[in-house]
Amino acid sequence: MASSASLRRRFADELWREGAITRPEVAEAFATVPREVFVAEGFHGRDGTWVAPGDEGFLDAVYANDVLVTKIQDGRATSSSSQPSLMAAMIEALDLWPGARVLEVGAGTGYNAALMTAAGARVTTVDVQPDVVARAATALAATSSTVDLQLGDGYEGWLAGDPYDRVIVTVGVAGASPRWLDQLVPGGFVLAPIRHAGHHPVLRIARDGAGAVHARGVCPAGFMSAAGPLSALYRGAHPLGTGPLLPPSVRHPARFDPPLDVFRYHDMWFAFGAWDARTTYAQPPDHAADGGCALLDETADGGGATIWPDGAVGGSGPHAEMYAEHASALIDRWLASGSPAVPAWQAAMTLDGDPECPIWVARDWRLAP
């Protein structure tokens, strides 16, 4: 059986070859920090079973490019070790340097904070769940990671450690807390997975010299959702998603051969969300497959249109034809616009959400010039 050290090195090399890592210090962090220490009690496997240390294939699963869910509450995942390629992409997007001060909102297992520390950053991480913080503290101590771990409300950031050069958020949120921006140095930015059209693409959020707040797309992503004011609804928000739509009565054929990969599919999905506020996530009628991009008919339960990675469209409900036609027109628009990826988009942000705890939300997404 391969050792943890050899698996770590091999995994870091794989992420490098795939382009998820491009900076040597990030590669070295992944090759150095033992991920298994941060899931020492085990995790939920893809088949729902519990995978524990000592089980056959435990280390192989730890060093696969996959999310490891460590806590489920009321049927919902509430803590995990994120997919390593996504961690790497977000850490690299921070553009860190030795001694950079980073606030992490959402400690999770502590692994992400340990990686950033190994890459040279000085990290403060905060999480609202006492049991999550306790487990992360044990793992960080076991790996001698010099992370400042705090129990607290992520919305508030962590004032005692500011100012920060960067803020990174590792839980899906509806918008950015004003506290995060207030705790940054001039020129610093927030990197956060912000809810958009039923998923959580990562955005870079910063305040310009005039005080206006702007967002720029970074990459597609999927995260479990935060609770409290960070998940607040706001005016003009996309629908939160839906159960299965009705069986389609109108079908438009596939457009892409081969189908779009998961990243390009989410690029298209992001664009649909920028152009149509009815865009969200929906499941197929038979539950036989994962859900996907949909235009939701909010006037009729189960109505709307689904759009799949191969470009096929299915229209459902009383306005099936109209929604199917509109979905196909959005595909045409995306193609005519040059098939823009998530980083091609930018938006101004405004305060909305809970008036007592407002959040910065994106308005009027536009393709960057």
C-alpha positions, 0 to 999 in steps of 0.5 A: 500500500502506498504511503501518505507521503507518496500519495500526497506527492503524486496527487500534487503532481496530478493537480499540476499536470491538470493545470489546477496548480501553477505555483510551486509553493502551492504544489509544495503545500499540497505535497506536504500537508497530510489531508487524512489528518483533517478527516481523522474521524472519517467521512461520508463516501459517495455511496452514503457509507461512512469511510473510516481510517483503517478501511480499505481504500481510505487513503486512496479516497483521501487523495482523490480529487473529490469533496469529503463530507464530514458532517451532515445535519438534518439531511444537509451537508454542513461541513466538508473538505472541499474538492482539492482542485477547487481549493487549489484554484481559489488559493492561487486566485488569492495571489498570495505572497510570504506573510500575506494576511488572510481571513478565511470564513468557514474553517471546515476541517482546517485543511484549506487554512493549513494549505495556505499557511504552508504556502506562506500566508498568515491565516485567521480562520473563523467558523460558527460551529463549535464542534467543527472548530474543535475538530479543526483545532485538533488537526491543526495542532497535529500538523503544527499549523500556525493558524489562528482558529476562532469560533465566531459568526462569519458574517462579522469576520474577525476584527481582532486580526485585521487588516487583512490582505485577502478574505477567502470564503469557503461556504456558499453565500448569497452575498458578501458581508460589508464587514469583510470589505471593511477589514481589508487593506486598501487594494485587498479583495474578497474571494467568495462563492456567491449564489447565482442561478442555483449554484455558487460560482467564485467571485472576486469582490473589491471596493474601488477608489471611489468606494463602489463595490464590484464583482468579477467572475473567477471560476465555476464552483459548488458549495454547501450553503451558509445559514443566517444573513449570509444566505438571505433572500434579496430583491431580484434574486434567482429562484432558489431551485426546484424539485423535478419539473414536469415531464417535457412536452416539448423537446429541442435536439442536442447542439453539442457533440461532444457535450460540454464538460462540467466547466463549460456547462457552468460557463453557459449556465452563468451566462443564462443567469446573467441574462435571465433571472428565472435561471436556477437549478432543477432536477429531471422528472425521473430523478434518474440523474443529477439536476442541471440548468433550468428556466423556472416558470414561476406561474406554474408548478413544475413548468419551465425548461431544462438545458443539458450539457449537450444543448438539448432542451426540454420544455414543461408545463403550460408554457412549455413551448415558450420556455423551450424557445427562450432557452434555445435562444439563450444558447444562441446568444451564448454562442454568438457572444463567443461562449464566454466563461465565468471570468469574462463577467463583471457586475456592480454590487449593492447592499440588500438582504436583511436590513439588520445584516445587509450583504453586497449582492451583484446587479446587472452582470455584463461582459467585461470590455 
